[in-house]
Structures are given as C-alpha cells and as structure tokens.
Amino acid sequence: MDRTVPKRSSSMPSGSPPAANLLDDHIFSSNVEDYDINANSPIGYGASAIVYGAVYKPLNKKVAVKMIDLDFFERNQIDEVRRETQLMSLSKHANVLRVYGSFVNESKLFIVTPYMSAGSCSDIMKTAHPDGFEENIIATILKQALQGLDYLHKNGHIHRDVKAGNLLVDKDGSVLLADFGVSSSLTENGDRKGIRRTFVGTPCWMAPEVMEHAGYDYKADIWSFGITSLELATGNAPFAKYPPLKVIMVTLSKEPPTLDRESTKHKYTKTFKDMIDMCLHKDPTKRPSAEKLLSHPFYRVAKRKDYLVSKILQHLPPLEERPHKRVQQKPITYTKGVTWDFAVDSEHRDNDDQENSILQANEGKPEGKRVEFSDTNDNTDTKSDSSAVTNVPPKKSRFLVGDAATESKVPLSLSVPTISSTVSVTPQSPLSRSQPPSAGTNFVSNPLSPGEKDEQNAQRLQPQQSQEIRKGRFSVIESNGSKEKTSSSGSQHESDNNQRPPISKERSNEKLTGDP
Ligand SMILES: Nc1ncnc2c1ncn2[C@@H]1O[C@H](COP(=O)(O)OP(=O)(O)OP(=O)(O)O)[C@@H](O)[C@H]1O
C-alpha cells in the first residue's frame, strides 16, 4: 500500500483561513508555578491525560493545560511525545490547535494550549445535542476540520485520531483539530526495533486497514473523518455501544457504516450521505483526499464560523460546570507468558459478546494479521478523586491493534477474573486457554516511506522470534535470543534488524510549512 502523503506544499492551499497569530512571539514559562491550574474542575479526560483550565500568570491569560503522568510511559515514548509537542508548536493553521509550550514537572508532562472555551464537539453534543446536530451546523464544523486536516496532510502528517472529541470549538465558532501527534506518540511503539505499525486508537473511528495492520496512510484520517461525520449526525460513532473488539470485528467483516437518513432526529440530505459514503470506502485508495473532499457539494451549505456561536454555543454552560463522565475502562493486561486478563467495565459487561468478538475478529485471519488488544493504562489503581493535579487519568477506550505476537497455532490464555469466566476454544483456534503463550512469531512490518513497499512486504514474510508483552498502552518486545530487548526504562535495543523508525519519528524532523 502506498504510504505516501500528498506532496508537501510550500504554501497553504488557496482559500485557507488565516493563521491564529496569537502570542506567537511569547515563550511560555516552563515553571509550573506560573500557571494557576484549576485542579478542582478538570475540563476533560483523555486516555492518557487530564485537561485543566488554568491562568497563565505572566500574561494573565486563560489557557488549557493537559497533564500527562509520565510514570505510565517508557523513556523513548516520552522523548517521542516531547518531539511531537514541539512539532505541534510549529503549527500555525487556524484549524489546528497550537501548542504554546510544554514542560515536565516532577513526573508530569504539562502541555499548554489555547483554552477552547466551548470544549470538544463531543462534549457539546453530550451537553446539549445528544442526538446530533443539524446539517448546516455539521457542514460548518466539518469544513473547518477538513481545512485543518488538509493542512496536516499537505505537510506530510497523519493525524490518526480524528473524532468529535478532538474537534475543539472556541467561543468565536472556530473549530480546531486537537491532539495531533500527542496521542499517537504515546500509543505508538516507540521502539525502533520492535513490532512496526502497532497503533492505538479508538476503535470506532479506526480505519479497517489500521485494524488489519495492513499499512496505512493519510487516507486513514479520511475514514475517521467519515465516522466523525456520522457521529455529529447521530450523537455517537457507529458501533459505539459495542465492546471494542466487536467494533473491530464488525468493521472488518461488514459493509462500511452509512447514514440512515430515516432514523436520525434531524433531516439530512442525500448529498451529506454521499459525502460520508465517499469517506467510508473500505479501499483507502477510493477515498478522496481532504482537498478533494473540500470541493464536495455538501460543504456549500457550510456557514461562517459565527453561525456556530448563535446556533450552538450561546446557551452552553461553561466547560468547568459541565458533567464529565469519568470512563471506567477495562483494565486489560497481558502478563508475560501467562494470561490475558481483562475486566469488563460496567458499560460493556457483556462477556459472551466480548469473547465472541475476540474469536471472530481473529478467525480465519492470515498469520500475522490477528487482532490483539491492550488497555491504555496499566495502572489498575485507578483513583477516582478528581481534586488533585496528580490524578491518574481515567481508563478510556483506546485499543492497540498490532501484528500477532504468536503464530497461529500458539495459544493464548484468556481469563476474566472479575466475572469468573474463562474463554475456552478449540486447539486450532488462535486463542485458547490450554497453554500460556510461548515465545511467538512476529511478522515484522514497518511503516512505509514512499517506495519502501516491496521491502516492507519482504519483511512481513520474515518471522521474527520474539515475545510481545503488553504494558499499559504500549507494546514491549523481548526476543528469545536476547537480541532485542526493551526494558521498562525503554532504552536497550540490541536487535540487528534493520527496522524503520515509526512514522512519528520520521515526521518529527519535518517542519510544518505553509503558514498563511
Ligand atoms: N485546549 C482545550 N480547551 C478546552 N478543552 C479541551 C482542550 N483540550 C482538551 N480539552 C477537553 O479535554 C478532553 C480530553 O482531551 P484529550 O486531548 O486529553 O483527550 P481525547 O483526545 O478526548 O482522548 P484521547 O487522548 O483518548 O484521544 C477533550 O475531549 C476536550 O473536551
């Protein structure tokens, strides 16, 4: 598959909105004391972070501070996220959230961004539009988001986590793409020599080729954009009620989701449905680029951004006063050589469904293309107190899809301690309780740079003896022959494999271009 992104442009595409030029020259302080953080009322929770409103004292300016507890991450992943954060600070497009600055204090990484006072589109829907928005509103939101996405793609970047929760809205009706880079850095295997192309995302928005680990490019964002469109029209992403593995199974085995115009609260046009269907082609080559999509007739009904102010922002309660549900997520851990343990959260306490999904998702999959899963956070000691800045982020649904750590006949154990159930499957099945997973076979595959397709295919065919250990949201690789090892400090890499760096490492050297 062609991993190339559209050719980098030296200037923004014509018609792009002007960059937010705010505070460009100010160097934000790295002293946590300079930020008056409202620790009592977080404004949002991510898979790896808690977001607070704060006042930046030197400028007396309201900002958002995203706090990530680095204790959960490996050293190389921390370096990675810092590089990505620096990259985000270069972004100056009006529809991409700028990073003002970042710093580490004790074991916390603080990322300072503009305060987007209306919160995310997901947040707005939960607060006031649970069944979705009207079409004109959706077009106005999506057009701005698409302009941001087009900017990222034209600069050689893949967002990888497009969803309504990452479309932030400011008080003037601007819509900005957020979380670009950070979440992917924290979720991608930062180990240059481990399994390639592992990816953590939120399964409902994840493109099939990402789930299949077949290699992906910027068109994966277009799929997520199509899912986000459905989310804005119905209040939820398709399959949102399913357990994550069932989402994966259904996405891979069924027809792509589409807009059911008969069942929505608001009336939607065929044009809108057509735009969504274009994004949700299973074959990524059939999906349009962001630039192409912008010329779709659907966007003709998009209004100026202040339309959003009058239609949806006016009566919203302030962010700090909105109810924010702390999502208790499944703690799924793979203990080296022993078991997959997973507890099912109260929302998805459908064990049979979950187990069947695991089995069905993997049934008949070619070697090396099995779906695996991991939780986002290895810390089972989830604190519920939201009053301290040192809070542990709540567990949230982000799952890792990667190459199978074992060859198809090597069984994995599954046990569900919290609900006293154990998966039992036939010995032929990829999943079995009968034996612990011995060191397995990884079919190593790398992210492709342009022109590396053949090399990558060749690599995929070469099994590599190693064992994958899931730790938190990351893959940790250990090989049988001690050739390759990632310790918890994440620094030792002795493999002689000629692996490519993950996408984000390649990207991190690139500069965003084309500021208008
Ligand atoms: N700059 C900001 N201004 C206002 N609200 C924000 C800002 N950044 C994040 N939020 C709120 O915090 C929530 C969590 O943000 P965060 O980027 O950590 O996680 P996420 O993208 O929703 O989840 P994940 O990390 O799982 O992708 C957002 O959905 C949004 O509601």
PDBQT file of the ligand as one rigid body, heavy atoms in Angstrom, charges set to zero:
ROOT
HETATM    1  N1  LIG A 601      -7.415  23.151  24.737  1.00  0.00    +0.000 N 
HETATM    2  C1  LIG A 601      -8.563  22.688  25.235  1.00  0.00    +0.000 A 
HETATM    3  N2  LIG A 601      -9.551  23.530  25.547  1.00  0.00    +0.000 NA
HETATM    4  C2  LIG A 601     -10.722  23.051  26.043  1.00  0.00    +0.000 A 
HETATM    5  N3  LIG A 601     -10.985  21.756  26.246  1.00  0.00    +0.000 NA
HETATM    6  C3  LIG A 601     -10.031  20.878  25.955  1.00  0.00    +0.000 A 
HETATM    7  C4  LIG A 601      -8.764  21.290  25.446  1.00  0.00    +0.000 A 
HETATM    8  N4  LIG A 601      -8.001  20.192  25.243  1.00  0.00    +0.000 NA
HETATM    9  C5  LIG A 601      -8.759  19.146  25.602  1.00  0.00    +0.000 A 
HETATM   10  N5  LIG A 601      -9.988  19.545  26.038  1.00  0.00    +0.000 N 
HETATM   11  C6  LIG A 601     -11.071  18.690  26.536  1.00  0.00    +0.000 C 
HETATM   12  O1  LIG A 601     -10.483  17.591  27.177  1.00  0.00    +0.000 OA
HETATM   13  C7  LIG A 601     -10.903  16.390  26.556  1.00  0.00    +0.000 C 
HETATM   14  C8  LIG A 601      -9.766  15.403  26.631  1.00  0.00    +0.000 C 
HETATM   15  O2  LIG A 601      -8.744  15.845  25.795  1.00  0.00    +0.000 OA
HETATM   16  P1  LIG A 601      -7.558  14.895  25.384  1.00  0.00    +0.000 P 
HETATM   17  O3  LIG A 601      -6.899  15.514  24.215  1.00  0.00    +0.000 OA
HETATM   18  O4  LIG A 601      -6.714  14.556  26.530  1.00  0.00    +0.000 OA
HETATM   19  O5  LIG A 601      -8.248  13.559  25.133  1.00  0.00    +0.000 OA
HETATM   20  P2  LIG A 601      -9.085  12.964  23.935  1.00  0.00    +0.000 P 
HETATM   21  O6  LIG A 601      -8.493  13.373  22.654  1.00  0.00    +0.000 OA
HETATM   22  O7  LIG A 601     -10.551  13.223  24.127  1.00  0.00    +0.000 OA
HETATM   23  O8  LIG A 601      -8.882  11.493  24.264  1.00  0.00    +0.000 OA
HETATM   24  P3  LIG A 601      -7.733  10.587  23.792  1.00  0.00    +0.000 P 
HETATM   25  O9  LIG A 601      -6.465  11.044  24.442  1.00  0.00    +0.000 OA
HETATM   26  O10 LIG A 601      -8.244   9.312  24.290  1.00  0.00    +0.000 OA
HETATM   27  O11 LIG A 601      -7.700  10.725  22.301  1.00  0.00    +0.000 OA
HETATM   28  C9  LIG A 601     -11.307  16.794  25.144  1.00  0.00    +0.000 C 
HETATM   29  O12 LIG A 601     -12.221  15.880  24.590  1.00  0.00    +0.000 OA
HETATM   30  C10 LIG A 601     -11.914  18.165  25.405  1.00  0.00    +0.000 C 
HETATM   31  O13 LIG A 601     -13.256  18.019  25.837  1.00  0.00    +0.000 OA
ENDROOT
TORSDOF 0
